[in-house]
């Protein structure tokens, strides 16, 4: 009786099983044909360019990822040199693939934070209890007295894929050993404090402030802010004061004695060096330490 039941089940089940097997085989055949007919041919050069790229998908080139940039630079060679993390070596490899000559694109740009105020230098109105991002804090008035300075909540550090930015005592600080110049940090800062600057020297002189308040107001709210006094501009033509704020001409920077004099005479010591071997900036009232030159 038991064997008879098994036989009856088999008799009832095998047609369905055979049907499913046939359907599976049919679908597999359709997919095989489709994969052949609809196959998109990829230019071998795109694959070569993609291999030459660092494959970080950081977006510094302006495209969503390295794959899209590889296709774009093949179609438009003028995009060559847009890969900041890869630098000159990557551009040279891609140029070889495309049989192009690489032109000198100048020094690599790196970020400079136009603020040097740590927590102890700032005037804080109240402890911020909202969403812990610079973007959220920047939407509120009076989180801190200076409406131009670093908020210190780390939007730039989260944007950086290379661990090249850290918040140190309330201030965004660049680790130039790790920085690739990808521009992600400059795009993430809601106060636009981070500027991409052509590093013509290992250490670059800069005015580490963005405040456009009057000198009197700046002195009242920040210990290390630019007061727009113009002393630096009197020492060197590379400095210019606009809207109560001194700015520096990076394109013409040659590290001469005049710029050193401007740094020495700055009353708030807001003119400092940024770079791999930059010395610690002096506190207001202190004399400048020996400048690192490169």
Backbone as CSV, one residue per row, in Angstrom:
resi,resn,N_x,N_y,N_z,CA_x,CA_y,CA_z,C_x,C_y,C_z
1,UNK,0.838,-1.199,0.000,0.000,0.000,0.000,0.885,1.266,0.000
2,UNK,1.952,1.263,0.777,2.856,2.413,0.895,3.529,2.698,-0.439
3,UNK,4.010,1.647,-1.095,4.662,1.807,-2.388,3.697,2.318,-3.430
4,UNK,2.479,1.873,-3.321,1.454,2.310,-4.284,1.179,3.806,-4.134
5,UNK,1.173,4.277,-2.879,0.955,5.712,-2.646,2.093,6.550,-3.233
6,UNK,3.323,6.048,-3.036,4.482,6.775,-3.584,4.403,6.828,-5.102
7,UNK,4.048,5.727,-5.711,3.942,5.670,-7.166,2.881,6.642,-7.668
8,UNK,1.746,6.697,-6.922,0.674,7.608,-7.328,1.112,9.067,-7.236
9,UNK,1.866,9.402,-6.172,2.382,10.766,-6.038,3.325,11.114,-7.176
10,UNK,4.166,10.164,-7.519,5.091,10.381,-8.629,4.346,10.629,-9.927
11,UNK,3.315,9.834,-10.155,2.523,9.978,-11.369,1.876,11.359,-11.451
12,UNK,1.497,11.901,-10.280,0.843,13.214,-10.263,1.841,14.375,-10.345
13,UNK,3.069,14.143,-9.865,4.025,15.245,-9.720,4.949,15.437,-10.917
14,UNK,5.278,14.340,-11.639,6.306,14.487,-12.660,5.923,15.440,-13.801
15,UNK,4.674,15.537,-14.199,4.365,16.505,-15.268,4.648,17.950,-14.840
16,UNK,4.300,18.268,-13.574,4.547,19.625,-13.079,6.045,19.905,-13.007
17,UNK,6.800,18.908,-12.533,8.251,19.076,-12.452,8.867,19.270,-13.818
18,UNK,8.394,18.498,-14.777,8.920,18.620,-16.133,8.586,19.988,-16.722
19,UNK,7.374,20.449,-16.409,6.962,21.780,-16.896,7.855,22.880,-16.317
20,UNK,8.115,22.815,-15.011,8.980,23.816,-14.371,10.392,23.780,-14.945
21,UNK,10.887,22.571,-15.196,12.217,22.435,-15.780,12.272,23.074,-17.159
22,UNK,11.211,22.862,-17.933,11.150,23.448,-19.265,11.094,24.965,-19.216
23,UNK,10.266,25.477,-18.280,10.172,26.932,-18.145,11.508,27.543,-17.725
24,UNK,12.194,26.896,-16.767,13.489,27.391,-16.315,14.505,27.434,-17.440
25,UNK,14.513,26.347,-18.226,15.435,26.305,-19.356,15.115,27.381,-20.379
26,UNK,13.807,27.600,-20.611,13.386,28.619,-21.578,13.800,30.018,-21.141
27,UNK,13.575,30.328,-19.843,13.970,31.636,-19.328,15.485,31.833,-19.413
28,UNK,16.239,30.781,-19.101,17.697,30.863,-19.163,18.160,31.157,-20.584
29,UNK,17.494,30.526,-21.565,17.845,30.754,-22.961,17.538,32.195,-23.386
30,UNK,16.376,32.688,-22.916,16.004,34.083,-23.236,17.017,35.066,-22.652
31,UNK,17.415,34.842,-21.400,18.389,35.725,-20.763,19.744,35.662,-21.461
32,UNK,20.135,34.471,-21.915,21.401,34.318,-22.621,21.388,35.105,-23.925
33,UNK,20.281,34.973,-24.658,20.159,35.702,-25.927,20.157,37.210,-25.689
34,UNK,19.429,37.629,-24.642,19.346,39.055,-24.331,20.707,39.622,-23.950
35,UNK,21.476,38.847,-23.172,22.791,39.334,-22.741,23.726,39.522,-23.925
36,UNK,23.535,38.708,-24.969,24.365,38.823,-26.163,23.894,39.979,-27.039
37,UNK,22.561,40.017,-27.269,21.988,41.038,-28.150,22.085,42.440,-27.561
38,UNK,21.880,42.551,-26.239,21.838,43.863,-25.596,23.149,44.266,-24.951
39,UNK,24.182,43.518,-25.166,25.466,43.805,-24.550,25.986,45.167,-25.020
40,UNK,26.411,45.994,-24.049,26.966,47.313,-24.353,28.492,47.190,-24.431
41,UNK,29.005,47.499,-25.589,30.445,47.414,-25.765,31.136,48.562,-25.031
42,UNK,32.121,48.244,-24.227,32.878,49.243,-23.481,34.226,49.443,-24.153
43,UNK,34.531,50.700,-24.432,35.810,51.013,-25.059,36.943,50.551,-24.137
44,UNK,37.869,49.757,-24.646,38.978,49.280,-23.801,39.745,50.413,-23.120
45,UNK,39.781,51.590,-23.760,40.494,52.711,-23.165,39.811,53.206,-21.892
46,UNK,38.465,53.084,-21.843,37.744,53.477,-20.631,38.198,52.606,-19.465
47,UNK,38.328,51.309,-19.722,38.774,50.399,-18.676,40.217,50.699,-18.258
48,UNK,41.063,51.051,-19.227,42.449,51.396,-18.900,42.509,52.659,-18.042
49,UNK,41.718,53.660,-18.427,41.693,54.914,-17.663,41.170,54.654,-16.253
50,UNK,40.129,53.827,-16.157,39.546,53.515,-14.849,40.571,52.845,-13.944
51,UNK,41.390,51.976,-14.502,42.428,51.311,-13.715,43.507,52.294,-13.274
52,UNK,43.745,53.328,-14.084,44.769,54.317,-13.741,44.322,55.258,-12.630
53,UNK,43.009,55.381,-12.453,42.468,56.272,-11.430,42.559,55.621,-10.050
54,UNK,42.542,56.423,-8.978,42.646,55.856,-7.623,41.408,55.103,-7.162
55,UNK,40.283,55.232,-7.939,39.041,54.518,-7.613,38.558,54.788,-6.192
56,UNK,38.535,56.061,-5.848,38.052,56.488,-4.542,36.628,57.015,-4.601
57,UNK,36.171,57.327,-5.827,34.814,57.867,-6.023,34.545,59.051,-5.093
58,UNK,35.525,59.953,-5.005,35.403,61.089,-4.079,34.611,62.249,-4.664
59,UNK,34.485,62.294,-5.993,33.723,63.362,-6.622,34.503,64.637,-6.861
60,UNK,35.804,64.660,-6.576,36.593,65.881,-6.751,36.639,66.327,-8.210
61,UNK,36.507,65.388,-9.131,36.566,65.702,-10.560,35.280,66.335,-11.073
62,UNK,34.224,66.288,-10.258,32.940,66.819,-10.678,31.982,65.749,-11.164
63,UNK,32.422,64.492,-11.150,31.571,63.380,-11.566,31.281,62.480,-10.365
64,UNK,30.227,61.682,-10.484,29.771,60.871,-9.354,30.791,59.826,-8.928
65,UNK,31.599,59.356,-9.852,32.576,58.333,-9.509,33.660,58.247,-10.562
66,UNK,34.665,57.408,-10.305,35.794,57.270,-11.219,35.370,56.683,-12.565
67,UNK,34.365,55.798,-12.549,33.879,55.206,-13.793,33.323,56.252,-14.743
68,UNK,32.515,57.169,-14.212,31.946,58.223,-15.042,33.021,59.183,-15.531
69,UNK,33.981,59.468,-14.668,35.065,60.361,-15.083,35.900,59.728,-16.188
70,UNK,36.129,58.411,-16.102,36.910,57.715,-17.133,36.240,57.857,-18.500
71,UNK,34.928,57.694,-18.547,34.197,57.861,-19.813,34.265,59.305,-20.288
72,UNK,34.101,60.239,-19.351,34.054,61.659,-19.709,35.389,62.151,-20.251
73,UNK,36.491,61.745,-19.624,37.800,62.242,-20.053,38.197,61.629,-21.395
74,UNK,37.678,60.447,-21.704,37.931,59.855,-23.025,37.209,60.664,-24.098
75,UNK,35.974,61.079,-23.803,35.195,61.863,-24.760,35.685,63.306,-24.850
76,UNK,36.182,63.851,-23.720,36.630,65.231,-23.690,37.978,65.316,-22.968
77,UNK,39.074,65.193,-23.686,40.410,65.207,-23.067,40.721,66.480,-22.289
78,UNK,39.930,67.548,-22.483,40.163,68.777,-21.717,39.913,68.572,-20.225
79,UNK,39.233,67.474,-19.884,38.968,67.157,-18.480,40.175,66.508,-17.801
80,UNK,41.216,66.262,-18.563,42.430,65.673,-18.001,42.992,66.576,-16.905
81,UNK,43.356,65.975,-15.781,43.920,66.742,-14.672,42.914,67.098,-13.604
82,UNK,41.674,66.622,-13.754,40.632,66.933,-12.776,40.674,66.028,-11.551
83,UNK,41.476,64.951,-11.614,41.535,64.013,-10.485,42.561,64.522,-9.476
84,UNK,42.086,65.241,-8.462,42.990,65.806,-7.453,43.701,64.737,-6.628
85,UNK,43.012,63.686,-6.152,43.724,62.664,-5.359,44.809,61.954,-6.148
86,UNK,44.577,61.752,-7.439,45.578,61.070,-8.261,46.765,61.945,-8.581
87,UNK,46.516,63.249,-8.703,47.586,64.191,-8.958,48.230,64.043,-10.325
88,UNK,49.458,64.531,-10.421,50.175,64.559,-11.693,50.476,63.166,-12.229
89,UNK,50.730,62.198,-11.341,51.043,60.842,-11.794,49.868,60.227,-12.538
90,UNK,48.660,60.387,-11.981,47.471,59.838,-12.633,47.215,60.541,-13.960
91,UNK,47.373,61.854,-13.979,47.173,62.609,-15.224,48.145,62.140,-16.298
92,UNK,49.375,61.862,-15.892,50.381,61.397,-16.841,50.013,60.030,-17.416
93,UNK,49.515,59.136,-16.557,49.111,57.801,-17.023,47.957,57.891,-18.011
94,UNK,46.974,58.738,-17.688,45.819,58.891,-18.582,46.251,59.525,-19.903
95,UNK,47.163,60.485,-19.830,47.671,61.125,-21.041,48.363,60.114,-21.951
96,UNK,49.097,59.186,-21.353,49.759,58.134,-22.143,48.723,57.257,-22.845
97,UNK,47.643,56.935,-22.129,46.582,56.105,-22.712,45.931,56.829,-23.893
98,UNK,45.777,58.144,-23.770,45.108,58.938,-24.803,46.089,59.509,-25.832
99,UNK,47.377,59.191,-25.659,48.411,59.721,-26.549,48.412,61.258,-26.563
100,UNK,48.369,61.845,-25.381,48.348,63.294,-25.239,49.569,63.763,-24.475
101,UNK,49.882,65.035,-24.639,50.942,65.661,-23.860,50.313,66.346,-22.648
102,UNK,50.906,66.155,-21.491,50.383,66.783,-20.275,50.991,68.166,-20.136
103,UNK,50.131,69.180,-20.057,50.625,70.540,-19.832,50.760,70.776,-18.337
104,UNK,51.624,71.699,-17.974,51.841,72.025,-16.565,50.613,72.742,-16.016
105,UNK,49.907,72.094,-15.110,48.676,72.666,-14.561,48.936,73.508,-13.319
106,UNK,50.223,73.679,-12.966,50.557,74.491,-11.803,50.546,73.673,-10.522
107,UNK,50.808,74.314,-9.403,50.868,73.605,-8.120,49.504,73.060,-7.703
108,UNK,49.525,71.965,-6.970,48.269,71.377,-6.504,47.603,72.269,-5.471
109,UNK,46.299,72.330,-5.558,45.555,73.122,-4.582,45.265,72.294,-3.340
110,UNK,45.446,72.916,-2.187,45.148,72.297,-0.907,44.266,73.258,-0.097
111,UNK,43.544,72.740,0.882,42.643,73.608,1.649,43.348,74.416,2.728
112,UNK,42.882,75.640,2.893,43.312,76.497,4.001,42.066,76.944,4.746
113,UNK,42.059,76.767,6.052,40.922,77.169,6.878,41.127,78.615,7.306
114,UNK,40.240,79.492,6.876,40.373,80.915,7.206,39.758,81.213,8.571
115,UNK,40.318,80.597,9.563,39.954,80.831,10.962,41.039,80.185,11.799
116,UNK,41.395,80.808,12.925,42.360,80.181,13.832,41.856,80.209,15.269
117,UNK,40.562,80.436,15.442,39.995,80.554,16.789,39.630,79.184,17.349
118,UNK,40.350,78.768,18.401,39.964,77.576,19.131,38.892,77.959,20.158
119,UNK,38.394,76.971,20.847,37.281,77.198,21.778,37.578,78.321,22.762
120,UNK,38.809,78.352,23.297,39.141,79.354,24.309,39.253,80.763,23.722
121,UNK,39.346,80.866,22.391,39.464,82.179,21.746,38.107,82.788,21.393
122,UNK,37.057,81.963,21.427,35.746,82.402,20.961,34.874,82.912,22.108
123,UNK,33.939,83.759,21.742,32.896,84.160,22.688,31.648,83.346,22.355
124,UNK,31.231,82.490,23.285,30.070,81.624,23.082,28.900,82.180,23.880
125,UNK,27.773,82.385,23.215,26.610,82.929,23.909,25.925,81.873,24.782
126,UNK,25.806,80.658,24.249,25.125,79.582,24.987,25.566,78.246,24.416
127,UNK,25.446,77.190,25.205,25.788,75.856,24.742,24.734,75.406,23.735
128,UNK,25.179,75.072,22.548,24.267,74.672,21.479,23.794,73.240,21.722
129,UNK,22.467,73.042,21.747,21.894,71.736,22.050,21.196,71.106,20.842
130,UNK,21.268,71.761,19.682,20.561,71.268,18.503,21.310,70.169,17.781
131,UNK,20.947,69.950,16.512,21.603,68.945,15.674,23.080,69.308,15.565
132,UNK,23.932,68.337,15.819,25.363,68.611,15.918,26.036,68.642,14.545
133,UNK,25.622,69.586,13.735,26.275,69.827,12.454,26.460,71.322,12.277
134,UNK,27.459,71.698,11.497,27.689,73.119,11.230,26.535,73.709,10.439
135,UNK,25.991,72.928,9.524,24.886,73.416,8.692,23.681,73.774,9.547
136,UNK,23.357,72.918,10.504,22.218,73.186,11.379,22.493,74.367,12.296
137,UNK,23.677,74.414,12.871,24.026,75.500,13.794,24.102,76.839,13.069
138,UNK,24.553,76.809,11.825,24.696,78.046,11.055,23.342,78.673,10.722
139,UNK,22.288,77.857,10.756,20.955,78.378,10.454,20.373,79.180,11.613
140,UNK,21.009,79.089,12.778,20.522,79.799,13.955,21.399,81.011,14.254
141,UNK,20.786,82.061,14.697,21.541,83.253,15.066,22.118,83.106,16.471
142,UNK,23.283,83.683,16.661,23.869,83.802,18.001,24.268,82.481,18.655
143,UNK,24.635,81.475,17.842,25.209,80.264,18.433,26.556,80.619,19.055
144,UNK,27.342,81.381,18.314,28.557,81.949,18.859,28.645,83.396,18.381
145,UNK,29.403,84.204,19.080,29.403,85.639,18.800,29.874,85.960,17.387
146,UNK,30.910,85.268,16.921,31.410,85.517,15.578,30.552,84.776,14.554
147,UNK,29.934,85.515,13.669,29.067,84.914,12.649,29.853,84.417,11.449
148,UNK,31.190,84.553,11.501,32.026,84.166,10.368,32.973,83.017,10.700
149,UNK,33.181,82.722,11.979,34.194,81.754,12.389,33.746,80.305,12.335
150,UNK,34.720,79.410,12.512,34.467,77.966,12.485,33.543,77.575,13.631
151,UNK,32.498,76.821,13.303,31.538,76.367,14.307,32.007,75.098,15.012
152,UNK,32.874,74.345,14.362,33.515,73.207,15.017,32.685,71.950,15.175
153,UNK,31.613,71.789,14.382,30.805,70.572,14.494,31.187,69.502,13.473
154,UNK,32.143,69.795,12.613,32.756,68.744,11.803,32.083,68.330,10.523
155,UNK,31.326,69.195,9.878,30.773,68.839,8.566,31.909,68.520,7.584
156,UNK,32.994,69.281,7.677,34.137,69.064,6.783,34.825,67.729,7.063
157,UNK,34.914,67.354,8.327,35.594,66.093,8.672,34.799,64.895,8.164
158,UNK,33.474,64.987,8.209,32.643,63.893,7.711,32.671,63.812,6.184
159,UNK,32.891,64.946,5.533,32.940,64.954,4.075,34.254,64.378,3.552
160,UNK,35.315,64.472,4.347,36.636,64.019,3.910,36.746,62.496,3.983
161,UNK,37.106,61.870,2.867,37.242,60.417,2.812,38.656,59.947,3.157
162,UNK,39.526,60.880,3.479,40.933,60.529,3.669,41.413,60.781,5.091
163,UNK,40.480,61.070,6.004,40.823,61.335,7.398,41.848,62.461,7.497
164,UNK,41.689,63.476,6.640,42.658,64.563,6.582,42.196,65.810,7.321
165,UNK,41.017,65.763,7.930,40.533,66.898,8.716,40.056,66.414,10.066
166,UNK,40.360,67.204,11.094,39.909,66.891,12.444,39.515,68.182,13.150
167,UNK,38.603,68.068,14.084,38.247,69.219,14.902,39.156,69.195,16.133
168,UNK,40.000,70.193,16.247,40.951,70.286,17.355,40.578,71.498,18.207
169,UNK,40.088,71.255,19.401,39.674,72.337,20.309,38.738,73.324,19.617
170,UNK,37.749,72.777,18.915,36.724,73.616,18.304,37.075,74.208,16.957
171,UNK,38.202,73.802,16.371,38.632,74.377,15.090,38.968,73.280,14.075
172,UNK,38.446,73.410,12.862,38.773,72.475,11.784,40.252,72.607,11.444
173,UNK,40.962,71.484,11.469,42.410,71.480,11.283,42.781,70.450,10.225
174,UNK,43.577,70.865,9.233,43.933,69.996,8.112,45.203,69.217,8.415
175,UNK,45.173,67.922,8.139,46.367,67.086,8.198,46.911,67.022,6.772
176,UNK,47.913,67.838,6.482,48.403,67.960,5.107,49.171,66.729,4.630
177,UNK,49.568,65.862,5.538,50.206,64.604,5.130,49.190,63.683,4.454
178,UNK,47.944,63.762,4.879,46.901,62.888,4.337,46.060,63.564,3.253
179,UNK,46.071,64.886,3.232,45.194,65.627,2.321,45.552,65.366,0.863
180,UNK,44.538,65.115,0.034,44.730,64.886,-1.398,44.246,66.062,-2.240
181,UNK,43.660,67.061,-1.600,43.143,68.202,-2.347,41.862,67.907,-3.089
182,UNK,41.035,67.028,-2.537,39.828,66.582,-3.253,38.701,67.620,-3.268
183,UNK,38.789,68.663,-2.457,37.824,69.779,-2.384,36.556,69.465,-1.601
184,UNK,36.397,68.251,-1.088,35.151,67.893,-0.386,34.926,68.766,0.840
185,UNK,35.991,69.083,1.560,35.849,69.888,2.778,35.383,71.304,2.468
186,UNK,35.937,71.891,1.397,35.565,73.264,1.051,34.101,73.349,0.645
187,UNK,33.592,72.285,0.029,32.189,72.269,-0.381,31.255,72.044,0.808
188,UNK,31.760,71.387,1.847,30.903,71.023,2.979,30.728,72.157,3.979
189,UNK,31.653,73.105,4.029,31.603,74.165,5.044,30.508,75.180,4.718
190,UNK,29.501,75.313,5.566,28.405,76.248,5.268,28.825,77.711,5.359
191,UNK,29.934,77.989,6.018,30.401,79.373,6.135,31.514,79.703,5.135
192,UNK,31.828,78.735,4.274,32.822,78.939,3.219,34.164,79.408,3.784
193,UNK,34.565,78.796,4.883,35.827,79.150,5.531,37.026,78.456,4.906
194,UNK,36.767,77.401,4.147,37.866,76.591,3.618,38.070,76.927,2.142
195,UNK,39.238,77.434,1.824,39.564,77.834,0.455,40.634,76.906,-0.114
196,UNK,40.439,76.491,-1.377,41.438,75.682,-2.053,42.491,76.623,-2.646
197,UNK,43.724,76.474,-2.180,44.799,77.404,-2.509,45.929,76.665,-3.217
198,UNK,46.504,77.243,-4.289,47.656,76.599,-4.940,48.885,76.659,-4.030
199,UNK,49.315,75.495,-3.566,50.455,75.431,-2.647,51.756,75.501,-3.445
200,UNK,52.263,76.722,-3.614,53.515,76.927,-4.331,54.715,76.585,-3.454
201,UNK,54.480,76.498,-2.169,55.522,76.150,-1.198,54.925,75.114,-0.248
202,UNK,55.775,74.417,0.461,55.272,73.400,1.391,54.379,74.031,2.451
203,UNK,54.746,75.228,2.894,53.931,75.971,3.855,53.515,77.291,3.225
204,UNK,52.247,77.612,3.359,51.722,78.836,2.760,51.280,79.820,3.827
205,UNK,51.655,81.076,3.628,51.209,82.134,4.520,49.744,82.444,4.222
206,UNK,48.973,82.758,5.249,47.563,83.072,5.041,47.030,83.954,6.159
207,UNK,45.943,84.645,5.858,45.198,85.377,6.879,44.118,84.423,7.378
208,UNK,44.290,83.931,8.585,43.400,82.889,9.115,42.179,83.499,9.794
209,UNK,41.388,84.208,9.008,40.178,84.824,9.538,39.241,85.121,8.379
210,UNK,37.947,85.174,8.661,36.952,85.509,7.647,36.001,86.603,8.106
211,UNK,36.254,87.171,9.278,35.328,88.142,9.860,35.336,89.472,9.105
212,UNK,34.156,89.976,8.839,34.010,91.280,8.195,33.453,92.317,9.174
213,UNK,33.513,91.986,10.455,33.099,92.943,11.479,34.136,94.070,11.577
214,UNK,33.759,95.143,12.190,34.724,96.216,12.435,35.785,95.714,13.411
215,UNK,36.904,96.398,13.433,37.976,96.001,14.333,37.535,95.987,15.783
216,UNK,36.759,96.976,16.180,36.286,97.059,17.561,35.400,95.861,17.900
217,UNK,34.500,95.501,16.997,33.599,94.364,17.243,34.376,93.056,17.286
218,UNK,35.337,92.929,16.381,36.125,91.691,16.342,36.923,91.512,17.625
219,UNK,37.539,92.567,18.100,38.294,92.479,19.350,37.409,92.055,20.518
220,UNK,36.135,92.454,20.483,35.219,92.149,21.587,34.780,90.693,21.607
221,UNK,34.822,90.022,20.459,34.264,88.669,20.405,35.286,87.575,20.090
222,UNK,36.502,87.968,19.639,37.485,86.949,19.270,38.888,87.443,19.582
223,UNK,39.697,86.583,20.171,41.054,86.965,20.565,42.026,86.965,19.390
224,UNK,41.677,86.240,18.315,42.638,86.056,17.223,42.039,86.426,15.863
225,UNK,41.133,87.377,15.829,40.502,87.775,14.580,41.202,88.948,13.918
226,UNK,41.017,89.091,12.609,41.566,90.217,11.862,40.753,91.470,12.188
227,UNK,41.451,92.564,12.507,40.761,93.808,12.857,40.806,94.823,11.707
228,UNK,41.321,94.397,10.558,41.332,95.264,9.384,42.172,96.512,9.537
229,UNK,43.232,96.448,10.310,44.036,97.639,10.608,44.878,98.094,9.428
230,UNK,45.190,97.169,8.504,45.964,97.518,7.323,47.462,97.526,7.497
231,UNK,47.963,97.124,8.661,49.415,97.093,8.883,50.097,96.163,7.881
232,UNK,49.481,95.034,7.600,50.064,94.065,6.667,50.180,94.656,5.260
233,UNK,49.143,95.390,4.829,49.143,95.982,3.493,50.227,97.047,3.360
234,UNK,50.615,97.678,4.461,51.679,98.682,4.426,53.044,98.033,4.263
235,UNK,53.146,96.771,4.674,54.424,96.058,4.584,54.605,95.367,3.234
236,UNK,53.506,94.860,2.665,53.599,94.091,1.423,52.377,94.325,0.554
237,UNK,52.633,94.481,-0.743,51.534,94.694,-1.696,50.703,93.428,-1.924
238,UNK,51.150,92.300,-1.379,50.379,91.059,-1.526,49.169,91.022,-0.583
239,UNK,49.131,91.932,0.375,47.996,92.025,1.284,47.090,93.179,0.866
240,UNK,45.792,92.967,1.025,44.821,94.001,0.709,43.669,93.892,1.696
241,UNK,43.194,95.021,2.201,42.095,95.025,3.162,40.807,95.471,2.465
242,UNK,39.800,94.603,2.540,38.477,94.910,1.995,37.428,94.452,2.992
243,UNK,36.415,95.259,3.205,35.337,94.922,4.144,35.890,94.553,5.518
244,UNK,36.833,95.336,6.001,37.436,95.143,7.327,38.246,93.859,7.456
245,UNK,38.594,93.254,6.332,39.289,91.964,6.369,40.491,91.969,5.434
246,UNK,41.647,91.560,5.946,42.846,91.442,5.112,42.797,90.146,4.322
247,UNK,43.242,90.219,3.069,43.333,89.039,2.230,44.696,89.002,1.556
248,UNK,45.080,87.821,1.111,46.432,87.573,0.637,46.398,87.081,-0.806
249,UNK,47.319,87.548,-1.642,47.405,87.149,-3.047,48.300,85.910,-3.164
250,UNK,47.672,84.734,-3.188,48.439,83.485,-3.241,49.168,83.303,-4.562
251,UNK,48.594,83.821,-5.640,49.182,83.611,-6.962,50.554,84.261,-7.092
252,UNK,50.788,85.346,-6.341,52.052,86.077,-6.432,53.007,85.778,-5.278
253,UNK,52.616,84.876,-4.392,53.384,84.638,-3.171,54.766,84.049,-3.460
254,UNK,55.814,84.741,-2.997,57.181,84.271,-3.191,57.970,84.145,-1.894
255,UNK,57.350,84.402,-0.748,58.017,84.308,0.556,59.222,85.242,0.651
256,UNK,58.949,86.519,0.698,60.022,87.511,0.819,60.003,88.123,2.214
257,UNK,60.975,88.982,2.471,61.079,89.622,3.786,59.888,90.545,4.071
258,UNK,59.302,91.092,3.018,58.161,91.988,3.215,56.969,91.241,3.808
259,UNK,56.726,90.021,3.335,55.618,89.227,3.883,55.926,88.796,5.318
260,UNK,57.194,88.492,5.566,57.600,88.147,6.930,57.373,89.331,7.872
261,UNK,57.680,90.541,7.380,57.466,91.739,8.196,55.984,91.942,8.478
262,UNK,55.149,91.675,7.483,53.701,91.808,7.678,53.211,90.840,8.747
263,UNK,53.748,89.620,8.729,53.380,88.633,9.737,53.840,89.080,11.127
264,UNK,55.058,89.593,11.216,55.608,90.017,12.508,54.801,91.159,13.126
265,UNK,54.371,92.083,12.294,53.731,93.293,12.798,52.220,93.152,13.001
266,UNK,51.640,92.044,12.575,50.190,91.850,12.746,49.850,91.845,14.244
267,UNK,49.026,92.775,14.717,48.772,92.881,16.165,48.004,91.710,16.765
268,UNK,47.189,91.031,15.957,46.416,89.901,16.497,47.004,88.549,16.087
269,UNK,48.124,88.590,15.377,48.807,87.361,14.934,47.879,86.439,14.151
270,UNK,47.076,87.050,13.280,46.150,86.282,12.470,46.792,85.829,11.155
271,UNK,47.978,86.375,10.850,48.723,85.932,9.666,49.639,84.794,10.111
272,UNK,49.380,83.610,9.582,50.090,82.412,10.030,50.436,81.537,8.827
273,UNK,51.189,80.473,9.100,51.509,79.490,8.067,50.572,78.288,8.184
274,UNK,50.233,77.734,7.020,49.517,76.466,6.958,50.299,75.539,6.033
275,UNK,50.451,74.281,6.421,51.164,73.327,5.579,51.722,72.170,6.370
276,UNK,52.462,71.302,5.704,52.955,70.077,6.312,53.883,70.334,7.502
277,UNK,54.742,71.338,7.379,55.715,71.598,8.448,55.536,72.997,9.026
278,UNK,54.327,73.515,8.965,54.070,74.871,9.454,54.295,74.957,10.960
279,UNK,54.942,76.009,11.433,55.160,76.173,12.878,53.868,76.541,13.579
280,UNK,53.813,76.294,14.852,52.646,76.687,15.637,52.531,78.202,15.635
281,UNK,51.359,78.737,15.345,51.219,80.197,15.336,51.351,80.773,16.731
282,UNK,51.976,81.944,16.839,52.122,82.569,18.160,50.808,83.142,18.654
283,UNK,50.673,83.258,19.943,49.496,83.898,20.525,49.620,85.402,20.349
284,UNK,48.495,86.131,20.340,48.560,87.591,20.241,49.475,88.170,21.312
285,UNK,50.369,89.046,20.907,51.293,89.642,21.860,52.639,88.956,21.885
286,UNK,52.685,87.681,21.418,53.950,86.956,21.362,54.649,87.227,20.052
287,UNK,55.970,87.030,20.031,56.707,87.180,18.797,56.609,85.891,17.992
288,UNK,56.657,86.061,16.667,56.539,84.916,15.781,57.711,83.966,15.950
289,UNK,57.419,82.683,15.913,58.481,81.685,15.926,59.135,81.649,14.559
290,UNK,60.258,80.967,14.455,60.959,80.882,13.176,60.054,80.249,12.127
291,UNK,59.892,80.910,11.030,58.979,80.423,9.980,59.597,79.254,9.234
292,UNK,58.763,78.268,8.934,59.224,77.135,8.132,59.115,77.511,6.670
293,UNK,60.214,77.418,5.962,60.225,77.744,4.537,60.404,76.480,3.736
294,UNK,59.880,76.511,2.507,60.040,75.361,1.621,60.161,75.846,0.186
